């Protein structure tokens, strides 16, 4: 699922699971950050993904997890300032 589609939405990925209350909070943080920066983000439900077993091993107990350019930037409670800094770096 892509949110606030823009340039390089694939740089910023939010990994979630069904029923995750912290995931809803993370969506709000990412929506605010991406609106400020004019970019987008992608959401991956690790339980519904074709590579669900591997993703569950990586992120299962940590969701929500945010990555920028494949590098983990946070989990559980997402820090907007950290996400902004990561997005300001080279693509």
MIRO-738347 format. One record per atom (N, C-alpha, C): residue number from 1; atom name; x negated, y negated, z. Coordinates in pm, 1 decimal, padded with zeros to 6 digits. Example, Ala and Ser with C-alpha at 12.3 -4.5 7.8 and 13.67 -1.06 7.14 Angstrom:
<rs>
pos=1 site=N x=-01319.0 y=00569.0 z=00780.0
pos=1 site=CA x=-01230.0 y=00450.0 z=00780.0
pos=1 site=C x=-01320.0 y=00330.0 z=00780.0
pos=2 site=N x=-01285.0 y=00225.0 z=00708.0
pos=2 site=CA x=-01367.0 y=00106.0 z=00714.0
pos=2 site=C x=-01290.0 y=-00003.0 z=00787.0
</rs>
This chain:
<rs>
pos=1 site=N x=-00085.5 y=00116.8 z=00000.0
pos=1 site=CA x=00000.0 y=00000.0 z=00000.0
pos=1 site=C x=-00089.7 y=-00122.5 z=00000.0
pos=2 site=N x=-00062.4 y=-00215.4 z=-00084.9
pos=2 site=CA x=-00142.8 y=-00336.9 z=-00091.2
pos=2 site=C x=-00060.7 y=-00451.1 z=-00032.6
pos=3 site=N x=-00123.8 y=-00532.2 z=00046.8
pos=3 site=CA x=-00057.8 y=-00647.2 z=00109.4
pos=3 site=C x=-00123.5 y=-00773.9 z=00059.7
pos=4 site=N x=-00043.9 y=-00879.2 z=00040.6
pos=4 site=CA x=-00098.1 y=-01009.8 z=00002.3
pos=4 site=C x=-00202.6 y=-00994.3 z=-00108.0
pos=5 site=N x=-00163.0 y=-00930.0 z=-00215.6
pos=5 site=CA x=-00256.3 y=-00895.6 z=-00323.0
pos=5 site=C x=-00334.5 y=-01016.8 z=-00369.3
pos=6 site=N x=-00461.2 y=-00998.9 z=-00386.6
pos=6 site=CA x=-00547.5 y=-01105.1 z=-00433.4
pos=6 site=C x=-00675.6 y=-01046.0 z=-00485.7
pos=7 site=N x=-00774.1 y=-01127.3 z=-00498.1
pos=7 site=CA x=-00902.8 y=-01083.3 z=-00548.4
pos=7 site=C x=-00965.8 y=-00986.2 z=-00448.9
pos=8 site=N x=-01011.4 y=-00873.7 z=-00498.4
pos=8 site=CA x=-01084.9 y=-00774.1 z=-00420.5
pos=8 site=C x=-01010.4 y=-00726.6 z=-00296.1
pos=9 site=N x=-00883.0 y=-00694.9 z=-00311.8
pos=9 site=CA x=-00806.3 y=-00642.2 z=-00199.2
pos=9 site=C x=-00866.8 y=-00513.5 z=-00145.1
pos=10 site=N x=-00944.4 y=-00443.7 z=-00228.7
pos=10 site=CA x=-01005.0 y=-00318.7 z=-00184.9
pos=10 site=C x=-01119.3 y=-00338.8 z=-00085.5
pos=11 site=N x=-01166.8 y=-00459.4 z=-00069.5
pos=11 site=CA x=-01274.0 y=-00487.1 z=00027.4
pos=11 site=C x=-01226.3 y=-00464.0 z=00169.9
pos=12 site=N x=-01102.3 y=-00498.1 z=00196.9
pos=12 site=CA x=-01046.8 y=-00494.2 z=00331.7
pos=12 site=C x=-00942.5 y=-00383.3 z=00338.7
pos=13 site=N x=-00967.5 y=-00284.0 z=00423.5
pos=13 site=CA x=-00878.0 y=-00169.1 z=00434.4
pos=13 site=C x=-00836.4 y=-00151.7 z=00580.0
pos=14 site=N x=-00706.3 y=-00128.3 z=00598.3
pos=14 site=CA x=-00650.0 y=-00098.8 z=00729.7
pos=14 site=C x=-00604.3 y=00046.5 z=00729.7
pos=15 site=N x=-00662.3 y=00127.5 z=00817.4
pos=15 site=CA x=-00622.9 y=00267.2 z=00832.5
pos=15 site=C x=-00523.3 y=00276.3 z=00947.5
pos=16 site=N x=-00408.5 y=00340.6 z=00921.1
pos=16 site=CA x=-00298.3 y=00347.0 z=01017.2
pos=16 site=C x=-00245.9 y=00490.0 z=01027.5
pos=17 site=N x=-00156.2 y=00510.0 z=01123.8
pos=17 site=CA x=-00080.0 y=00634.1 z=01137.9
pos=17 site=C x=00063.8 y=00596.0 z=01169.3
pos=18 site=N x=00155.4 y=00682.2 z=01132.4
pos=18 site=CA x=00296.6 y=00661.6 z=01163.1
pos=18 site=C x=00315.2 y=00656.6 z=01314.8
pos=19 site=N x=00395.8 y=00561.2 z=01360.0
pos=19 site=CA x=00425.5 y=00548.8 z=01501.6
pos=19 site=C x=00320.0 y=00476.2 z=01582.9
pos=20 site=N x=00223.7 y=00416.6 z=01518.0
pos=20 site=CA x=00114.3 y=00346.2 z=01585.8
pos=20 site=C x=00157.0 y=00202.2 z=01616.0
pos=21 site=N x=00179.8 y=00170.7 z=01743.8
pos=21 site=CA x=00224.1 y=00035.3 z=01778.6
pos=21 site=C x=00113.1 y=-00068.1 z=01760.1
pos=22 site=N x=-00011.3 y=-00030.2 z=01779.5
pos=22 site=CA x=-00120.9 y=-00124.4 z=01757.8
pos=22 site=C x=-00139.7 y=-00155.7 z=01609.7
pos=23 site=N x=-00094.8 y=-00066.1 z=01523.6
pos=23 site=CA x=-00105.4 y=-00089.0 z=01379.0
pos=23 site=C x=-00020.2 y=-00208.6 z=01337.7
pos=24 site=N x=00095.2 y=-00224.4 z=01399.1
pos=24 site=CA x=00180.8 y=-00339.3 z=01368.6
pos=24 site=C x=00109.5 y=-00469.0 z=01405.7
pos=25 site=N x=00041.0 y=-00469.9 z=01518.9
pos=25 site=CA x=-00034.7 y=-00588.2 z=01559.9
pos=25 site=C x=-00149.3 y=-00615.6 z=01462.9
pos=26 site=N x=-00215.7 y=-00510.5 z=01418.1
pos=26 site=CA x=-00326.4 y=-00526.4 z=01323.4
pos=26 site=C x=-00277.4 y=-00584.2 z=01191.2
pos=27 site=N x=-00158.8 y=-00542.5 z=01147.0
pos=27 site=CA x=-00102.3 y=-00596.9 z=01022.9
pos=27 site=C x=-00083.6 y=-00747.9 z=01032.9
pos=28 site=N x=-00038.3 y=-00794.5 z=01148.4
pos=28 site=CA x=-00018.7 y=-00938.4 z=01168.9
pos=28 site=C x=-00152.7 y=-01011.0 z=01160.3
pos=29 site=N x=-00254.8 y=-00957.6 z=01225.5
pos=29 site=CA x=-00388.2 y=-01019.1 z=01222.3
pos=29 site=C x=-00439.3 y=-01026.3 z=01079.0
pos=30 site=N x=-00431.4 y=-00915.8 z=01005.0
pos=30 site=CA x=-00482.0 y=-00914.8 z=00867.5
pos=30 site=C x=-00401.0 y=-01005.3 z=00776.6
pos=31 site=N x=-00271.0 y=-01012.2 z=00796.9
pos=31 site=CA x=-00188.1 y=-01101.6 z=00715.4
pos=31 site=C x=-00230.8 y=-01246.6 z=00735.4
pos=32 site=N x=-00258.3 y=-01284.8 z=00859.9
pos=32 site=CA x=-00301.5 y=-01422.0 z=00888.0
pos=32 site=C x=-00438.9 y=-01450.9 z=00827.4
pos=33 site=N x=-00533.6 y=-01360.0 z=00846.7
pos=33 site=CA x=-00669.6 y=-01380.4 z=00795.7
pos=33 site=C x=-00669.5 y=-01386.7 z=00643.6
pos=34 site=N x=-00600.9 y=-01294.2 z=00578.9
pos=34 site=CA x=-00601.9 y=-01292.2 z=00432.4
pos=34 site=C x=-00526.8 y=-01410.8 z=00373.7
pos=35 site=N x=-00424.5 y=-01459.3 z=00442.9
pos=35 site=CA x=-00354.2 y=-01579.1 z=00395.4
pos=35 site=C x=-00447.7 y=-01699.7 z=00400.0
pos=36 site=N x=-00526.0 y=-01710.6 z=00506.5
pos=36 site=CA x=-00622.6 y=-01820.6 z=00519.4
pos=36 site=C x=-00728.9 y=-01815.5 z=00410.6
pos=37 site=N x=-00775.7 y=-01694.4 z=00379.8
pos=37 site=CA x=-00887.7 y=-01677.9 z=00287.5
pos=37 site=C x=-00844.9 y=-01657.0 z=00142.5
pos=38 site=N x=-00715.8 y=-01639.4 z=00120.2
pos=38 site=CA x=-00666.8 y=-01619.4 z=-00016.1
pos=38 site=C x=-00710.0 y=-01487.3 z=-00077.1
pos=39 site=N x=-00718.1 y=-01385.4 z=00004.6
pos=39 site=CA x=-00756.1 y=-01252.4 z=-00043.0
pos=39 site=C x=-00646.3 y=-01153.4 z=-00007.6
pos=40 site=N x=-00670.1 y=-01028.8 z=-00028.8
pos=40 site=CA x=-00570.3 y=-00926.5 z=00000.0
pos=40 site=C x=-00629.7 y=-00814.6 z=00083.0
pos=41 site=N x=-00546.2 y=-00715.1 z=00110.4
pos=41 site=CA x=-00591.8 y=-00599.5 z=00185.5
pos=41 site=C x=-00509.9 y=-00478.7 z=00146.6
pos=42 site=N x=-00566.0 y=-00362.4 z=00170.3
pos=42 site=CA x=-00500.0 y=-00235.4 z=00140.7
pos=42 site=C x=-00475.3 y=-00161.1 z=00271.6
pos=43 site=N x=-00366.5 y=-00087.4 z=00274.7
pos=43 site=CA x=-00333.1 y=-00007.7 z=00391.9
pos=43 site=C x=-00332.4 y=00139.6 z=00353.5
pos=44 site=N x=-00394.9 y=00222.4 z=00437.1
pos=44 site=CA x=-00400.7 y=00366.3 z=00413.5
pos=44 site=C x=-00344.0 y=00437.6 z=00536.0
pos=45 site=N x=-00236.3 y=00514.1 z=00515.2
pos=45 site=CA x=-00181.6 y=00598.5 z=00621.3
pos=45 site=C x=-00261.9 y=00727.8 z=00618.4
pos=46 site=N x=-00341.5 y=00750.8 z=00721.0
pos=46 site=CA x=-00432.6 y=00865.0 z=00716.5
pos=46 site=C x=-00359.0 y=00998.4 z=00716.4
pos=47 site=N x=-00236.4 y=01002.4 z=00764.8
pos=47 site=CA x=-00160.6 y=01127.2 z=00765.5
pos=47 site=C x=-00100.8 y=01159.7 z=00629.2
pos=48 site=N x=-00082.2 y=01059.6 z=00545.4
pos=48 site=CA x=-00020.6 y=01078.0 z=00414.7
pos=48 site=C x=-00122.4 y=01080.7 z=00301.2
pos=49 site=N x=-00246.1 y=01053.4 z=00329.7
pos=49 site=CA x=-00350.2 y=01043.3 z=00227.9
pos=49 site=C x=-00391.2 y=01182.0 z=00178.8
pos=50 site=N x=-00434.1 y=01190.5 z=00054.1
pos=50 site=CA x=-00477.6 y=01319.1 z=-00002.3
pos=50 site=C x=-00598.4 y=01376.6 z=00071.3
pos=51 site=N x=-00674.7 y=01292.5 z=00137.0
pos=51 site=CA x=-00791.8 y=01334.4 z=00213.7
pos=51 site=C x=-00763.2 y=01322.4 z=00363.9
pos=52 site=N x=-00641.1 y=01360.1 z=00403.6
pos=52 site=CA x=-00592.9 y=01339.4 z=00539.9
pos=52 site=C x=-00680.9 y=01406.4 z=00645.3
pos=53 site=N x=-00728.3 y=01525.4 z=00618.0
pos=53 site=CA x=-00808.1 y=01597.2 z=00718.4
pos=53 site=C x=-00936.6 y=01521.7 z=00751.5
pos=54 site=N x=-01007.1 y=01476.8 z=00649.2
pos=54 site=CA x=-01132.0 y=01402.2 z=00670.9
pos=54 site=C x=-01105.3 y=01269.5 z=00740.7
pos=55 site=N x=-01000.9 y=01197.6 z=00696.0
pos=55 site=CA x=-00969.2 y=01068.1 z=00757.0
pos=55 site=C x=-00926.2 y=01084.4 z=00902.4
pos=56 site=N x=-00852.9 y=01190.9 z=00931.5
pos=56 site=CA x=-00811.7 y=01216.0 z=01069.9
pos=56 site=C x=-00933.1 y=01243.6 z=01158.3
pos=57 site=N x=-01033.1 y=01313.3 z=01103.7
pos=57 site=CA x=-01156.6 y=01337.2 z=01179.6
pos=57 site=C x=-01230.1 y=01206.3 z=01207.2
pos=58 site=N x=-01233.1 y=01118.4 z=01107.8
pos=58 site=CA x=-01304.1 y=00991.1 z=01121.7
pos=58 site=C x=-01231.6 y=00892.8 z=01212.6
pos=59 site=N x=-01100.7 y=00878.8 z=01192.3
pos=59 site=CA x=-01026.8 y=00768.0 z=01253.1
pos=59 site=C x=-00908.8 y=00809.0 z=01340.9
pos=60 site=N x=-00882.5 y=00937.6 z=01352.6
pos=60 site=CA x=-00761.3 y=00986.9 z=01416.9
pos=60 site=C x=-00719.9 y=00919.2 z=01545.5
pos=61 site=N x=-00809.4 y=00910.5 z=01642.6
pos=61 site=CA x=-00775.8 y=00852.0 z=01772.8
pos=61 site=C x=-00808.2 y=00703.5 z=01780.2
pos=62 site=N x=-00861.5 y=00647.9 z=01673.6
pos=62 site=CA x=-00905.6 y=00508.4 z=01676.0
pos=62 site=C x=-00808.9 y=00411.8 z=01609.5
pos=63 site=N x=-00710.5 y=00461.3 z=01536.6
pos=63 site=CA x=-00624.1 y=00371.6 z=01459.3
pos=63 site=C x=-00556.0 y=00270.0 z=01549.3
pos=64 site=N x=-00538.2 y=00150.2 z=01495.9
pos=64 site=CA x=-00575.8 y=00106.4 z=01362.5
pos=64 site=C x=-00726.4 y=00083.0 z=01351.6
pos=65 site=N x=-00778.7 y=00109.7 z=01233.0
pos=65 site=CA x=-00919.6 y=00086.5 z=01202.6
pos=65 site=C x=-00926.4 y=-00006.1 z=01082.1
pos=66 site=N x=-01013.1 y=-00106.3 z=01090.0
pos=66 site=CA x=-01033.1 y=-00199.0 z=00978.2
pos=66 site=C x=-01174.5 y=-00181.3 z=00925.7
pos=67 site=N x=-01185.4 y=-00171.2 z=00792.5
pos=67 site=CA x=-01316.8 y=-00168.8 z=00728.6
pos=67 site=C x=-01324.6 y=-00281.3 z=00626.5
pos=68 site=N x=-01444.3 y=-00334.8 z=00610.1
pos=68 site=CA x=-01473.4 y=-00432.5 z=00505.1
pos=68 site=C x=-01590.7 y=-00375.9 z=00426.8
pos=69 site=N x=-01570.3 y=-00358.4 z=00298.4
pos=69 site=CA x=-01672.6 y=-00298.8 z=00211.8
pos=69 site=C x=-01720.6 y=-00164.8 z=00266.7
pos=70 site=N x=-01627.4 y=-00088.4 z=00324.6
pos=70 site=CA x=-01659.3 y=00044.5 z=00374.7
pos=70 site=C x=-01723.9 y=00048.6 z=00511.5
pos=71 site=N x=-01746.2 y=-00066.9 z=00572.6
pos=71 site=CA x=-01809.7 y=-00074.2 z=00704.5
pos=71 site=C x=-01703.0 y=-00103.2 z=00809.5
pos=72 site=N x=-01697.1 y=-00019.1 z=00911.8
pos=72 site=CA x=-01597.0 y=-00037.2 z=01016.3
pos=72 site=C x=-01619.7 y=-00169.1 z=01088.9
pos=73 site=N x=-01512.5 y=-00248.3 z=01100.3
pos=73 site=CA x=-01519.7 y=-00379.2 z=01166.1
pos=73 site=C x=-01442.2 y=-00384.1 z=01296.8
pos=74 site=N x=-01363.7 y=-00282.5 z=01323.4
pos=74 site=CA x=-01290.2 y=-00281.9 z=01448.5
pos=74 site=C x=-01187.4 y=-00170.8 z=01451.2
pos=75 site=N x=-01140.6 y=-00142.7 z=01572.0
pos=75 site=CA x=-01034.6 y=-00044.5 z=01590.9
pos=75 site=C x=-00956.1 y=-00082.0 z=01715.5
pos=76 site=N x=-00839.1 y=-00021.9 z=01730.3
pos=76 site=CA x=-00742.3 y=-00050.7 z=01834.6
pos=76 site=C x=-00695.9 y=-00196.2 z=01827.0
pos=77 site=N x=-00764.4 y=-00286.9 z=01890.7
pos=77 site=CA x=-00728.8 y=-00430.0 z=01884.2
pos=77 site=C x=-00823.8 y=-00496.7 z=01785.1
pos=78 site=N x=-00768.0 y=-00556.1 z=01680.5
pos=78 site=CA x=-00849.2 y=-00610.7 z=01572.1
pos=78 site=C x=-00882.9 y=-00756.7 z=01600.3
pos=79 site=N x=-01010.6 y=-00790.2 z=01590.9
pos=79 site=CA x=-01061.9 y=-00924.8 z=01615.7
pos=79 site=C x=-01063.0 y=-01003.3 z=01484.2
pos=80 site=N x=-00975.5 y=-01102.2 z=01474.1
pos=80 site=CA x=-00963.0 y=-01181.0 z=01351.0
pos=80 site=C x=-01093.9 y=-01249.1 z=01313.7
pos=81 site=N x=-01165.7 y=-01302.5 z=01411.0
pos=81 site=CA x=-01291.7 y=-01372.2 z=01382.4
pos=81 site=C x=-01394.4 y=-01276.8 z=01322.2
pos=82 site=N x=-01400.1 y=-01156.4 z=01372.0
pos=82 site=CA x=-01494.9 y=-01058.2 z=01317.5
pos=82 site=C x=-01459.6 y=-01022.5 z=01173.5
pos=83 site=N x=-01331.6 y=-01006.8 z=01145.4
pos=83 site=CA x=-01287.9 y=-00975.7 z=01008.7
pos=83 site=C x=-01322.7 y=-01091.4 z=00915.7
pos=84 site=N x=-01298.0 y=-01214.8 z=00959.9
pos=84 site=CA x=-01333.4 y=-01332.4 z=00878.8
pos=84 site=C x=-01482.8 y=-01334.2 z=00846.4
pos=85 site=N x=-01565.4 y=-01311.8 z=00948.0
pos=85 site=CA x=-01711.2 y=-01311.2 z=00926.3
pos=85 site=C x=-01752.3 y=-01203.0 z=00827.0
pos=86 site=N x=-01694.8 y=-01087.0 z=00840.0
pos=86 site=CA x=-01729.2 y=-00977.1 z=00749.2
pos=86 site=C x=-01687.7 y=-01009.1 z=00606.0
pos=87 site=N x=-01571.8 y=-01070.4 z=00590.0
pos=87 site=CA x=-01525.0 y=-01105.9 z=00455.4
pos=87 site=C x=-01606.1 y=-01219.7 z=00395.0
pos=88 site=N x=-01666.7 y=-01302.6 z=00479.6
pos=88 site=CA x=-01747.5 y=-01414.3 z=00429.2
pos=88 site=C x=-01881.1 y=-01366.7 z=00373.3
pos=89 site=N x=-01920.2 y=-01243.9 z=00409.0
pos=89 site=CA x=-02046.5 y=-01188.7 z=00360.4
pos=89 site=C x=-02036.8 y=-01148.3 z=00214.6
pos=90 site=N x=-02146.6 y=-01100.7 z=00158.5
pos=90 site=CA x=-02149.0 y=-01062.0 z=00016.8
pos=90 site=C x=-02053.7 y=-00947.6 z=-00012.7
pos=91 site=N x=-01993.5 y=-00953.2 z=-00130.5
pos=91 site=CA x=-01898.9 y=-00848.7 z=-00172.1
pos=91 site=C x=-01972.4 y=-00727.8 z=-00222.9
</rs>
